[in-house]
Amino acid sequence: MSDIALSTHATATDGTAHTRDRAISPFEFLPPWIIYGPVLAYWIALGLRYGDMALATLANPNITTGGLCGESKTGILDQAEGEARDWIAPYANFVTGRDDSGHARRIMAELGLTFPVVIKPDIGCKGAGVKLARTSGQLDHVLQSFPRATTVILQKFVPFEGEAGLYYSRQPGEATGQLLSLTLKTPPHITGDGIATIRELIMRHKRAGRAPQVYLPRLGARVEEVLPAGETLTLVFTGNHSKGSAFRDATHLITPALSDRIDRILRSLPDFHHGRIDIRFDTVSALMKGEDFEIIEINGVGSEPIHMWDPKNTLLDIYAAQFRYYGRAFRIGQAMRRRGHRSRGARDMLWHWLAQSRLIATYPPSD
């Protein structure tokens, strides 16, 4: 068992007797209004208290809506300077049109990339539209699945086994920021026995069997195939819980070395104060030293504190985590307002949210 698996297992066994064996949070796939309704009410209360519903967006004033919604992923990554850029997985974006395949291949050549590569929309959230192209034919198919005139990102596939989200925050004027949480992301997988179909193996799986509606549609007709004995099939590529990945709170793995590394990277982004950095990493031991990882995305104030999806957490824990992180974003926004920054207001925030929602509805299903 790898040190990543060991860390995930160790984290999963924390907690009380009735939660320690959960493979899935009972709250992961509840209707959104149950999870986010109280958070919206809390946001409105904070907006009334501070006199600005969009105040939290000032936490990252150089990002559209502070990274709450509608922001360009590459627009954030492009702000990284100096040595910080060396930690970001190579990427480029382009607008879909007539010669997507040719454009993508030119980008791959310029960046020195080989298959597989990641294709994803430049605007989106919760892993919407994230695809993995393993071959030239798959790349062509993926690009055709996006609507025309859509900005997409072509990015290096980072082959490290581990994936994590690290939540960073820094008060304006502070010399250094801090990591508030670290969450390990683990895609579930099944192993064939030469007898059972993929559907049957999924239904037997401790996590996937509790939410087959998340996994089965992605596989299409393959669900009736018999997986050969010993062959492993990873059920999801996208590192998002709503797409099927398992999340485990691993905040205990944060070290001064890791905190210092992330702080130096994110302080290279002008006035970036609050958000989550998503990475792939080689080993837990190296990660704790601040080594051997690559950044996939940097997200702003709209980032969920994803450790809340650890199965050991209660619904109240999920609310409390969001209240804490969004409350902190408002306090940072207040500090930035005192420095002369002004938000674009709730109407602009709502416009970007609606525009993002319309875009997401047109994207292909995530891998």
C-alpha positions as CSV (number, residue, x, y, z in Angstrom):
1,M,0.0,0.0,0.0
2,S,1.4,3.4,-1.0
3,D,1.9,6.2,1.6
4,I,-1.0,8.0,-0.1
5,A,-3.3,5.0,0.5
6,L,-2.0,4.7,4.1
7,S,-2.7,8.3,4.8
8,T,-6.1,8.1,3.3
9,H,-6.9,5.0,5.3
10,A,-5.5,6.5,8.5
11,T,-7.6,9.6,8.1
12,A,-10.7,7.5,7.3
13,T,-10.5,5.6,10.5
14,D,-10.5,8.8,12.7
15,G,-13.8,9.7,14.3
16,T,-16.5,8.0,16.3
17,A,-17.5,4.4,15.9
18,H,-20.5,5.1,13.8
19,T,-18.6,7.2,11.2
20,R,-15.2,5.5,11.0
21,D,-16.2,2.9,8.4
22,R,-18.0,5.3,6.1
23,A,-16.8,5.2,2.5
24,I,-19.2,8.0,1.5
25,S,-20.6,11.0,3.3
26,P,-24.4,10.7,3.7
27,F,-24.6,14.4,2.7
28,E,-22.5,14.3,-0.5
29,F,-25.4,13.9,-2.9
30,L,-28.2,15.8,-1.1
31,P,-30.1,18.4,-3.0
32,P,-27.9,21.5,-3.3
33,W,-30.4,23.7,-1.4
34,I,-29.8,21.6,1.8
35,I,-26.0,22.1,1.6
36,Y,-25.9,25.6,0.3
37,G,-29.2,27.2,1.4
38,P,-27.9,28.1,4.9
39,V,-24.6,29.3,3.4
40,L,-26.5,31.6,1.1
41,A,-28.4,33.0,4.1
42,Y,-25.1,33.4,6.0
43,W,-23.6,35.2,2.9
44,I,-26.6,37.6,2.8
45,A,-26.3,38.3,6.5
46,L,-22.7,39.1,6.1
47,G,-23.4,41.3,3.1
48,L,-26.0,43.3,5.2
49,R,-23.6,43.5,8.1
50,Y,-20.8,44.9,6.0
51,G,-22.9,46.9,3.6
52,D,-21.8,45.1,0.5
53,M,-23.0,41.7,-0.8
54,A,-19.9,41.4,-3.0
55,L,-17.4,42.4,-0.3
56,A,-15.8,38.9,-0.2
57,T,-14.8,39.3,-3.8
58,L,-12.2,41.9,-2.8
59,A,-10.2,39.2,-1.1
60,N,-8.6,38.6,-4.6
61,P,-9.2,41.9,-6.4
62,N,-7.2,40.9,-9.5
63,I,-9.5,38.0,-10.2
64,T,-13.0,38.3,-11.7
65,T,-15.4,38.2,-8.8
66,G,-12.5,37.3,-6.6
67,G,-12.7,33.8,-7.9
68,L,-16.3,33.3,-6.7
69,C,-17.7,32.5,-10.2
70,G,-17.1,33.2,-13.8
71,E,-13.3,33.6,-13.5
72,S,-10.8,32.4,-16.1
73,K,-8.7,29.5,-14.7
74,T,-5.7,30.5,-17.0
75,G,-6.2,34.1,-16.0
76,I,-5.4,33.2,-12.4
77,L,-2.5,30.9,-13.3
78,D,-1.0,33.6,-15.6
79,Q,-0.6,35.9,-12.6
80,A,2.0,33.6,-11.0
81,E,5.5,35.0,-11.3
82,G,9.1,33.9,-11.2
83,E,9.9,30.5,-9.6
84,A,6.2,30.0,-8.8
85,R,5.6,29.2,-12.5
86,D,7.9,26.2,-12.2
87,W,5.4,24.5,-9.9
88,I,2.4,24.8,-12.3
89,A,1.7,22.0,-14.8
90,P,2.3,23.4,-18.3
91,Y,-0.9,24.7,-20.0
92,A,-2.3,26.9,-22.7
93,N,-5.8,27.9,-23.8
94,F,-7.5,28.5,-27.1
95,V,-11.0,29.1,-28.4
96,T,-12.7,26.2,-30.2
97,G,-13.3,26.7,-33.9
98,R,-12.5,25.1,-37.2
99,D,-9.1,23.6,-36.6
100,D,-9.1,22.5,-33.0
101,S,-7.1,19.4,-33.5
102,G,-4.3,21.3,-35.4
103,H,-4.3,24.0,-32.8
104,A,-4.1,21.5,-29.9
105,R,-1.2,19.6,-31.6
106,R,0.7,22.8,-32.1
107,I,0.3,23.6,-28.4
108,M,1.4,20.2,-27.4
109,A,4.5,20.6,-29.5
110,E,5.3,24.1,-28.1
111,L,4.9,22.8,-24.5
112,G,6.7,19.5,-25.2
113,L,3.7,17.5,-24.1
114,T,2.8,13.9,-25.1
115,F,-0.3,11.9,-24.5
116,P,-2.3,11.7,-22.3
117,V,-3.3,15.4,-21.9
118,V,-6.0,17.1,-20.0
119,I,-8.7,19.2,-21.8
120,K,-11.0,21.3,-19.7
121,P,-13.0,24.6,-20.0
122,D,-11.4,27.8,-18.9
123,I,-14.5,28.8,-17.0
124,G,-16.3,26.3,-14.8
125,C,-16.5,24.8,-11.3
126,K,-16.9,21.4,-9.6
127,G,-14.9,19.6,-12.3
128,A,-17.4,20.4,-15.1
129,G,-16.2,19.3,-18.5
130,V,-12.8,18.0,-17.4
131,K,-11.6,15.3,-19.9
132,L,-8.5,13.1,-20.3
133,A,-7.4,12.4,-23.9
134,R,-5.1,9.4,-24.0
135,T,-4.7,9.2,-27.8
136,S,-4.8,11.5,-30.8
137,G,-8.3,10.1,-31.7
138,Q,-9.6,10.8,-28.2
139,L,-8.2,14.3,-28.4
140,D,-10.2,15.0,-31.6
141,H,-13.3,13.5,-30.1
142,V,-13.0,15.5,-26.9
143,L,-12.5,18.8,-28.7
144,Q,-15.5,18.2,-30.9
145,S,-17.6,17.6,-27.8
146,F,-17.2,21.2,-26.7
147,P,-19.4,23.9,-28.2
148,R,-17.8,26.2,-30.8
149,A,-16.3,29.5,-29.5
150,T,-15.6,28.0,-26.1
151,T,-12.3,28.8,-24.4
152,V,-10.7,25.5,-23.4
153,I,-7.4,24.6,-21.6
154,L,-4.9,22.0,-22.8
155,Q,-2.7,21.0,-19.8
156,K,-0.1,18.4,-19.1
157,F,-1.4,15.3,-17.4
158,V,0.6,15.0,-14.2
159,P,1.3,11.3,-13.7
160,F,1.7,11.5,-9.9
161,E,-0.6,9.2,-8.0
162,G,-1.7,11.6,-5.3
163,E,-4.2,14.5,-5.6
164,A,-5.0,17.1,-3.0
165,G,-6.6,20.4,-2.4
166,L,-4.9,22.9,0.0
167,Y,-6.8,25.9,1.3
168,Y,-4.7,29.0,1.8
169,S,-5.5,32.3,3.4
170,R,-3.6,35.5,4.2
171,Q,-4.8,38.7,5.8
172,P,-3.8,41.8,3.9
173,G,-0.6,43.2,5.3
174,E,0.5,39.9,6.8
175,A,4.0,38.8,5.8
176,T,2.9,35.2,5.4
177,G,-0.3,33.2,4.9
178,Q,-1.4,29.9,6.3
179,L,-2.8,26.6,5.1
180,L,-6.2,26.2,6.7
181,S,-6.8,22.7,5.4
182,L,-5.4,19.8,3.3
183,T,-7.7,17.3,1.6
184,L,-6.7,14.1,-0.1
185,K,-8.7,13.2,-3.3
186,T,-8.9,9.5,-4.2
187,P,-10.7,8.1,-7.2
188,P,-12.5,4.8,-6.5
189,H,-11.5,1.8,-8.6
190,I,-12.7,-1.7,-9.1
191,T,-10.7,-4.9,-9.8
192,G,-12.0,-7.6,-12.1
193,D,-12.5,-11.3,-11.2
194,G,-13.2,-12.5,-14.7
195,I,-16.8,-13.3,-13.8
196,A,-18.7,-10.1,-12.7
197,T,-19.6,-7.3,-15.0
198,I,-18.4,-3.8,-14.4
199,R,-22.0,-2.9,-13.3
200,E,-21.9,-5.7,-10.7
201,L,-18.5,-4.7,-9.5
202,I,-19.6,-1.1,-9.0
203,M,-22.7,-2.2,-7.1
204,R,-20.5,-4.2,-4.8
205,H,-18.1,-1.4,-4.2
206,K,-18.2,0.2,-0.8
207,R,-18.4,3.7,-2.1
208,A,-19.6,3.5,-5.7
209,G,-22.4,1.0,-4.8
210,R,-23.9,3.8,-2.6
211,A,-24.1,6.2,-5.5
212,P,-24.2,4.2,-8.7
213,Q,-25.9,7.1,-10.5
214,V,-22.6,9.0,-10.4
215,Y,-20.5,6.3,-11.9
216,L,-22.6,4.1,-14.3
217,P,-23.7,6.8,-16.9
218,R,-20.0,7.8,-17.4
219,L,-19.2,4.2,-18.6
220,G,-22.0,3.8,-21.0
221,A,-22.3,0.3,-22.6
222,R,-19.1,-0.8,-20.9
223,V,-21.0,-1.5,-17.7
224,E,-22.1,-4.8,-19.2
225,E,-18.5,-5.9,-19.9
226,V,-16.8,-8.5,-17.8
227,L,-13.6,-7.1,-16.3
228,P,-10.7,-9.6,-16.7
229,A,-9.4,-11.1,-13.5
230,G,-6.8,-8.8,-11.9
231,E,-7.5,-5.8,-14.2
232,T,-8.2,-2.5,-12.4
233,L,-10.6,0.1,-13.7
234,T,-10.5,3.6,-12.2
235,L,-14.1,4.9,-12.1
236,V,-13.4,8.7,-12.3
237,F,-10.6,10.9,-13.4
238,T,-11.9,14.3,-12.2
239,G,-10.9,15.1,-8.7
240,N,-14.2,16.4,-7.5
241,H,-16.5,14.7,-5.0
242,S,-19.6,15.5,-7.0
243,K,-18.1,13.6,-9.9
244,G,-17.2,10.6,-7.7
245,S,-13.8,11.1,-6.1
246,A,-13.5,10.4,-2.4
247,F,-12.3,13.2,-0.1
248,R,-10.4,12.7,3.2
249,D,-9.4,15.5,5.6
250,A,-5.6,15.3,5.9
251,T,-5.0,18.7,7.6
252,H,-2.8,16.8,10.0
253,L,-0.3,16.4,7.2
254,I,0.4,20.2,6.9
255,T,4.0,21.0,7.9
256,P,5.9,24.3,8.1
257,A,7.9,23.3,5.0
258,L,4.7,22.7,3.0
259,S,3.1,25.9,4.3
260,D,6.2,27.9,3.4
261,R,6.3,26.5,-0.1
262,I,2.6,27.2,-0.9
263,D,2.9,30.7,0.7
264,R,5.9,31.6,-1.5
265,I,4.0,30.4,-4.6
266,L,0.8,32.2,-3.9
267,R,2.4,35.4,-2.7
268,S,3.7,35.8,-6.3
269,L,0.1,36.4,-7.4
270,P,-0.6,40.1,-6.8
271,D,-3.1,40.6,-3.9
272,F,-4.1,36.9,-3.8
273,H,-5.4,36.3,-0.3
274,H,-7.9,33.5,-0.1
275,G,-8.5,30.3,-2.1
276,R,-7.7,26.7,-2.8
277,I,-4.8,25.3,-4.7
278,D,-5.3,21.9,-6.4
279,I,-2.3,19.7,-7.0
280,R,-1.1,16.3,-7.9
281,F,1.8,15.0,-5.9
282,D,4.2,12.0,-5.8
283,T,4.2,10.8,-2.2
284,V,2.8,12.1,1.1
285,S,6.3,12.2,2.6
286,A,7.6,14.4,-0.2
287,L,4.5,16.6,-0.1
288,M,5.1,17.2,3.6
289,K,8.6,18.5,2.7
290,G,7.0,20.8,0.1
291,E,8.5,18.8,-2.8
292,D,7.4,16.8,-5.8
293,F,4.0,18.2,-6.7
294,E,2.5,20.2,-9.6
295,I,-0.3,22.7,-9.5
296,I,-3.3,21.9,-11.6
297,E,-5.5,24.9,-10.6
298,I,-5.5,27.9,-8.3
299,N,-9.1,28.9,-7.2
300,G,-10.4,31.9,-5.4
301,V,-13.1,32.7,-2.9
302,G,-15.6,30.4,-4.5
303,S,-13.4,27.4,-3.5
304,E,-15.2,25.0,-1.3
305,P,-13.4,23.9,1.9
306,I,-13.4,20.4,0.5
307,H,-12.3,18.7,3.7
308,M,-15.9,19.2,4.8
309,W,-16.8,16.2,2.5
310,D,-14.8,13.8,4.7
311,P,-17.3,11.0,5.6
312,K,-16.6,11.6,9.3
313,N,-18.2,15.1,9.2
314,T,-21.7,15.8,10.3
315,L,-24.1,18.2,8.4
316,L,-23.3,20.8,11.1
317,D,-19.6,20.4,10.4
318,I,-20.2,21.0,6.7
319,Y,-22.1,24.2,7.5
320,A,-19.5,25.3,10.0
321,A,-16.6,24.9,7.6
322,Q,-18.3,27.0,5.0
323,F,-19.3,29.7,7.5
324,R,-15.7,29.9,8.7
325,Y,-14.1,30.2,5.3
326,Y,-16.6,32.6,3.7
327,G,-16.7,34.6,6.9
328,R,-12.9,34.9,6.6
329,A,-13.3,36.0,3.0
330,F,-15.6,38.9,4.1
331,R,-13.1,40.0,6.7
332,I,-10.3,40.0,4.2
333,G,-12.6,42.0,1.8
334,Q,-13.3,44.5,4.5
335,A,-9.5,45.0,5.0
336,M,-9.1,45.5,1.3
337,R,-11.9,48.0,1.2
338,R,-10.1,50.0,3.9
339,R,-7.1,50.0,1.5
340,G,-9.2,51.7,-1.1
341,H,-10.6,48.8,-3.2
342,R,-14.2,48.7,-4.2
343,S,-16.3,45.7,-5.3
344,R,-18.3,45.7,-8.6
345,G,-21.4,44.9,-6.6
346,A,-23.9,42.1,-6.3
347,R,-25.4,42.6,-9.8
348,D,-22.0,41.9,-11.4
349,M,-21.5,38.9,-9.2
350,L,-24.9,37.5,-10.2
351,W,-24.3,38.2,-13.9
352,H,-21.1,36.2,-13.8
353,W,-22.8,33.3,-11.9
354,L,-25.6,33.1,-14.5
355,A,-23.1,33.3,-17.4
356,Q,-21.0,30.5,-15.9
357,S,-24.1,28.4,-15.3
358,R,-25.1,28.7,-18.9
359,L,-21.6,27.7,-20.1
360,I,-21.5,24.7,-17.8
361,A,-24.8,23.4,-19.2
362,T,-23.1,23.1,-22.6
363,Y,-20.0,21.2,-21.5
364,P,-19.6,17.4,-22.1
365,P,-19.7,15.1,-19.1
366,S,-16.5,14.9,-17.1
367,D,-14.3,11.8,-17.1
